Structure formats: structure tokens, C-alpha cells
Amino acid sequence: MKEELFQQKIDKEQKIEPKDWMPQDYRKHLIRQISQHAHSEIIGMQPEGNWITRAPSLRAKMILLAKVQDEAGHGLYLYSACETLGISRQELVQQLHDGKAKYSSIFNYPTLSWADMGAVGWLVDGAAIVNQVSLQRTSYGPYARGMVKICKEESFHQRQGYEIMAEMAKGTKEQKEMAQDALNRFWWPSIMMFGPQDSNSPRTGNAMKWKIKRQTNDELRQSFIDKTVGQAEIIGLTIPDSELKWNEKTGHYDFGEMDWDEFWNVVNGNGPCNHQRLVHHQKAHTEGEWVREAAKAYAKKQELVTQ
Ligand code: BYC
């Protein structure tokens, strides 16, 4: 009975709030997805943080700093949304360190040149926006509201990346080559951010029934490709997919097959930077212990002052 009422609420597009009754599996599914999303934001700071000290101008440095800081903020909203489901931040971080919780495969690729900052902003944030615009209508209230704020900031991120790519593409021959090389390396990993094909996605069934996901992996992937091809053409870069072709009949681009072995390899912890990313997070977490202790001591002191 409770289950039926819950599903009716979902079907009527009513949001589920933290104190509402929900099936255990719905709660578990959300903790898994939201925590993966939060960890992605935080781990995602590493490949870009790598370029802050080497940004080519003060303007570029300020913009990149602001963007990386935004990612930290997104991680914090998402951890908070996840905590409303009855799990602590400490447990979530522990799951990441133990390898029990995943984060997006895309952040396990290295950022080798300044053009990669362009490719990450344009493609990775572009893909994140397509996914997150859809998630603004997710059924869990705190997650949906977090997505609204995050999407506004992601639009700025996507534009800063596209601007870098556009500038480099119309620069010297070497700069254009760097931009093309970054697109070549980041195109397929960005497409992989949308997850396995629907026919091979064990979580999609429940996610769609419970309206946690509003569109499937393949639908979102197609929508990202349709949007991005024209953007590459405008700045004179070539998408590295020989099978990419406009299909009059479907009104979408056809595209080539992804390297699924590479995808699962990276998802399962064996990508080029998986080890490095986790070790760095563990180190930063340990070294940040004194900051958390100081914040707690300060909060306690404030409590005493206001008593
Ligand atoms: N990477 O049944 P499936 C950002 C896992 S943007 C790693 O389709 P689901 C940012 C999946 O977790 C990136 N793992 O699952 C942008 C599942 O494993 P478990 C973050 C992946 O959940 C710019 C298994 O494969 N965005 O943060 O229905 C700068 C089977 O997959 C991936 C989000 O997290 C992958 N690419 O669909 C800085 C958005 N794909 O958990 C930061 C929210 C699949 O069963 N998440 N897996 O062991 C989602 O929309 C969905 O969770 C996914 C996967 C589309 C990612």
C-alpha cells in the first residue's frame, strides 16, 4: 500500500522530500547516484586545478580559479542533498576511499595542455549540462533543487571552455593544432560520461520508473552530440568520428561505436589517472583534518557565546 501511494506520487510529478516515506531501494539508489555525482564534482577539480598556476593570462587564471571553486560548491550541495537521505559525509568519503563509490570516468584522463582546459569546459561541462538539465526534474526534491543552481553555473563553465577553444582555433597553426588535439583526446571520453548503452544499463529501469532519471543514457548522449557538432563546425575543428553523419530520416546525427572495453576499464579503476586521483584525494583529506577540527572547535565556541 505504502509502495503504491509512493509510486502514485511519483507518477503525478510530486517531489519526494526527506521526511516522506520512501522504499529502501529508492533511498539506496539515490545515495549511490547523488554520491557518485558529488564525488565527480570534487575529483573533477583535480584535472583543472593542475592548470591554475600555468594559465596563460591573469584573466584566464581568475576564470579558471572561479570555475574550480564552483565545482567544490557543487560537490558540497550534492553531499548535503545526499545527507538528507540518512548517510553522513564521513561515510560517503570513506566509500570513495574504499573504492565502493564511483565517480565519473572522465576525470581519469590527464590534462596535458592549456587547450585541454578548453576541451574540458566545452565538452565535459557541456555533457554535464545536458545530463543535469534533465535531472532538474528528478523526483527527489533536494536533488532537483540542487540541480537548478548547479546548471546556471555550468552554463558559464561551458562558455569559458568554448571561448578558449574558439580563441585557440583562430590563433597560430600550433594553437589550432593544440585545440584539435584536445578535441581528439576528449571527444570519446566525454561521450562515455553518459554511461553504458540503454541495453546494457542495469540501473536505468528503476531510475526511469522512479523518475530519478528523466531520460535514458542513450537519449542524453544523442542530445549532446546533436548540440555539439555544430559548435565544432563554427570554430573550424573536426570531431574525431569518421561515422558522424546527419541523418535526415531520424533528425539526429549517426555516430560511431565507442570503445566499450576502454569505458569499463576506466569505470573499474584502471584508467590512466584513477590511482593518482584517489591517492591525491586521500592525501588532501588527511592533510585537511586540522581544518575540520578547527571549524568544529569554532562552531562550539560560537554556541557557547550565543547561549
Ligand atoms: N563513469 O546502469 P548504469 C561533473 C557506472 S559531471 C563512472 O547506466 P546509472 C563535472 C554506474 O555508476 C559528471 N561510472 O548507471 C563536470 C553503474 O555502477 P554502480 C557527474 C559510470 O547510474 C565538469 C554502472 O556503471 N555527473 O561532475 O543509471 C567539471 C552501470 O551504469 C559511468 C553525474 O554523476 C561513468 N561515465 O547511469 C567538474 C550525473 N557510467 O553504481 C565536474 C548523475 C556508468 O551500479 N549521474 N557508470 O556500481 C547519472 O546521471 C548516472 O548515474 C549515470 C550512470 C548516467 C552517470
Boltz pocket constraint, residues with backbone or C-beta under 6 A from the ligand:
constraints:
  - pocket:
      binder: B
      contacts: [[A, 32], [A, 33], [A, 36], [A, 37], [A, 38], [A, 40], [A, 41], [A, 42], [A, 44], [A, 45], [A, 71], [A, 100], [A, 102], [A, 103], [A, 104], [A, 105], [A, 106], [A, 120], [A, 124], [A, 125], [A, 128], [A, 131], [A, 192], [A, 193], [A, 194], [A, 195], [A, 196], [A, 197], [A, 200], [A, 201], [A, 202], [A, 203], [A, 204], [A, 207], [A, 217], [A, 267]]
      max_distance: 6.0
